Structures are given as structure tokens and as C-alpha cells.
Amino acid sequence: MEEKKFLWGGAISAHQCEGAYNEGGKKPATADTMLGGSLREHWASFGNPIDPSLYYPTHKAIDFYHRYKEDIALFHEMGFNALRLSIAWSRIFPNGGLDNEEPNEEGLKFYDDLFDELLRNGIEPVVTINHYETPLALYEKYGGWKSREMIGLFEKYCRVIFTRYKDKVKTWINFNEINSMMFVGCLGPAIKIGRNDPDFQQVIYQAGHYMLTAGAIATKLCHEIVPGGKIGAMLGGHKIYAYSCNPEDQLLAMLENEKQYYFIDTMMQGGYPYYARRIWETYDLKLDITEEDLKLLKENPCDYLSFSYYQSMTVSSDDTKKLAPGNMSSSAANPYLKSSEWGWQMDPTGLRIFMNELYSRYRKPLLIAENGLGAKDVLVNGTVEDDYRIDYLRDHVRAFQAAMNDGVELMGYLPWGCIDLISCSTGQISKRYGFIYVNLDDEGNGTMKRYKKKSFDWYKHVIATNGREL
């Protein structure tokens, strides 16, 4: 790898780490209504009234809000020069900006202090503007991104944070994994709707358009307000294989890729892709799209593409094939791949292929904004012997290095949950990704004490050698 600044670090999100959900002037976000438990229990609680007698994982999470200096010191010790994190919209505008609401100075100061601490430690903040949480007040008033009114409120929020942090944050991401709304409506667009609802496609594609338009406005504002600022889109990514050379399998893989790329193509290429009209006609969609919206999209494509990658997917037209679970969706089990403890199929070679496909598609820099292995770590004598995680990460580092040698321009590698976090899908912490173990269980019990895992020293050495020694 070239001896130039490559972003080595990790990734976290506000609602999965900060806690302090009602401190510092913050009011609840949609994520704060979600109970811990099974997938079904977690998602069923979305948007429900908060019951003070119940345990809500985001309400204290891993207490990053109070412990960020301690955690940043550990990131610094590992050698991080970048940290991907997110701003909680409801810390800045507790009610989302409704009714001429002024920004919350205490929330703004928290992120000022956080960014200052990162910069003092030589760590560049890479900031996600909206990571799976929306001020609860906006969900209650509009039902999430169903409403065009959300665009102006998002613009107001972006204008405030770009203006406030323009000298501290230069690299931004608009929406986390925007394509996730195709699987779970209450994540990005904060809409409580099931995939079996007959209006699902109409509601999700319309909300997606409003988010795409808001993303274009964010790009425009970032370029106007932040000197040297760059802003990227984010894809929840998979390399998608056809199960066989059966043309029906190949066609299904093509259609699944269109679903994956629909939103990102629009943000990266400055307008809806050629296949969008066929999708709209297939679902008989009637979308509110104005000429001004299309002009904004055309004039404000994103500067780079960030993406998550945990596994590949294999699709088959034969619905009797054994399924393998995955990140928000399942697919046919690939007989050539091994699986993690959670059944996710591990495919580092797929990362190399995927990166080449993305770079060929957009010819813009890429950023690996999430990657990692979730496992049930066991703390013994103050550490975790997580060789399984080291093996997974080593294989994926080799894969992205190979992609770079292929000619792909990669900005950096920011593996997910560099410190153990509560899960987005269940609110639990037992599925751990971090280099740092947090003493906390799924019911919220524990000391919150931090411990270095074996992977901590491994990743420290990887960074110190700029990836030459794995």
C-alpha cells in the first residue's frame, strides 16, 4: 500500500453508544422507543410510548456520552487517525426543528467537545448526519419521512451542524445505509410499516425520494459552507451472486442488484438510474417528484461512496434452497463459504470483487465505513482471546488491499463497533464487534468497565505498519 494518509480507525453510532438519551437538553429519538430482546420484540416496540419501568438499551447504551475521553484515549492508543461517528439529530433540535425551534446549545457544545478531543488525539471525525434515528417529535407529527416537510427540517439541521463544525469536520456521510429501508422501514425513514403491507413499496419509494432530495441539499450545503468539505452516500453493501448459471438465477441477481443500487445510483450519478421507471411501473408507484427535486439531484452528486460490507449474498430462483441469515435479509446458502456464529457467510474475496464493481460503476473514491465480525466474546482474566475476529479482519484487509492493487481508490477502513455497542437489530450487546470489551449484559447490568481484547493489539500493529504486517 502507498505511504499516504489512509484512514485507519473504526465506526460507531450515537444511539448505539452515547446513552444519556434525555440529558443535555436532548429529547427522545425513534431509537429510544425500542426495547431489547428478539428481533420481533425489538422492532414491534418502535414508536411506542416509553414506559419508565422497562429497560431501553439506547437510554444508557455504553455511556459514551460521559466516557468518550476514556474511549478516545484507547482509540488513540490503537493508532486511529479517523473515527466514524454520528450526530444525534435530537441533541441539536430536540423536537426536530418544529415550530421555529432554536438549536440546543448544550447539544452543540457536546459535539464541539467531542470533536476537539478527537482532533487533540490526531483522530479525524468522519460524521454521519443521520444514522437510524429521527427525533421522535417528527415521527409523531409526520410518521417519519412520509412527508415532504421532512426535507426542510433536515436542511435546517444540516445548515446548523455544517456551520458550527465546518472547521472541525471535513468528511461527512448523509444517511447511513440508505438502501436498508427496502428491508426495514423504521430504520432510515422512521416509518412503521411491515414489508407485507400492500402500501409498502409506495410508501418506501416515496420516502426514499424525499431522503434523496434532502441528501442532495446536504451536499449543496456542505460544499457551500464547509471549506474543503466532502460528503458521501452510504450503501448497505453485499456482493450478490447468482446461485448458478441458470438464466433465471442470473436475472434474479441483476434485479437484486438494482434494488441494492437504486438509491446510491441516484446520489452518485446525479439522477435516477435508467431502470427506475421500470421499477415504478412494476409497483404502479405514483411518486411526488418535482422538477426542482430532479435539478437538485442532477447538480449535487455525492463526492465519494461509503459502504458497509459484512458478507455476500447468493440468490436462487429455486425457493427450496437452504437459506443463510444476513444483515437485514437472508439469501440462499453458498456452499463455498464458511459461516459465522450468527450464520452470516464470510466472504473476503467477495469484498474485492464488490469494490471493483463499485469503483467501475462510479469512478469515485470508496470508504469502507463498516466491516467486522459479531461474536459472543468471553472475558477471561481481563481480556478476550478473539483470534476468530483477527482471522476475519485479516482476510478482509488482504481483500481490500488486493482491490487497491487492482486500481480501486480507497479512502480508508473503519470497521464497525470498534468498541462493543448495543445491537441495532435487537438492542442487545451479546453480539460484540469491538476491539474493546465493555462490561455490560443484554439486560443493562454491568460495570461499563473497558477491557482490551487480543484484537486490540493486533489492529494496533496493523495500523502502525500501515497494513504491511497482518
Number of C-alpha atoms within 10 A of each C-alpha: 11 9 6 7 10 17 22 25 26 28 23 26 24 22 30 29 25 23 21 19 24 16 14 18 15 21 21 24 29 25 29 28 21 27 25 26 17 13 13 11 14 19 23 13 17 20 21 13 10 16 10 7 6 9 16 24 29 31 23 21 27 30 18 21 20 12 12 18 16 12 15 20 15 19 25 19 13 21 20 25 22 25 25 25 21 28 20 27 27 28 28 28 25 26 23 27 23 14 7 8 11 14 20 17 13 15 21 20 15 15 20 14 13 17 20 16 16 23 16 12 19 14 23 23 22 23 23 24 24 23 26 25 26 26 26 24 20 24 23 12 10 16 17 25 26 21 14 18 13 23 19 13 18 21 16 16 20 23 17 17 20 23 14 17 16 17 13 16 21 19 21 26 29 25 23 25 24 26 21 21 20 19 14 20 21 25 25 25 28 28 24 17 15 13 14 8 9 10 13 17 18 16 20 22 22 21 26 22 21 23 24 27 24 25 29 29 24 27 28 18 19 24 17 14 17 19 12 13 19 17 26 26 31 27 23 21 27 22 23 20 22 22 23 13 9 11 11 15 19 18 16 19 22 16 14 18 16 17 15 21 20 20 25 28 19 24 28 25 17 19 22 20 16 11 11 16 11 10 17 15 10 9 13 11 16 12 13 12 12 9 8 10 18 17 14 21 26 17 15 22 24 26 21 23 26 25 21 22 25 26 25 24 28 24 25 23 18 11 10 8 14 12 16 18 16 17 18 12 12 14 22 21 22 22 10 8 14 12 15 15 11 14 13 23 24 22 24 23 18 22 26 22 15 20 27 19 14 19 18 12 12 15 15 16 17 24 21 25 30 22 24 23 24 23 18 13 18 14 16 9 7 11 18 19 15 19 13 14 20 20 13 18 20 18 18 23 19 18 20 25 18 18 21 17 12 12 12 22 17 22 18 21 22 25 26 28 26 24 25 26 31 28 23 21 17 21 27 26 27 19 20 24 25 28 30 25 25 21 17 21 14 18 14 21 9 11 11 17 11 19 19 19 23 17 22 24 14 18 23 20 17 18 21 15 11 18 18 12 12 17
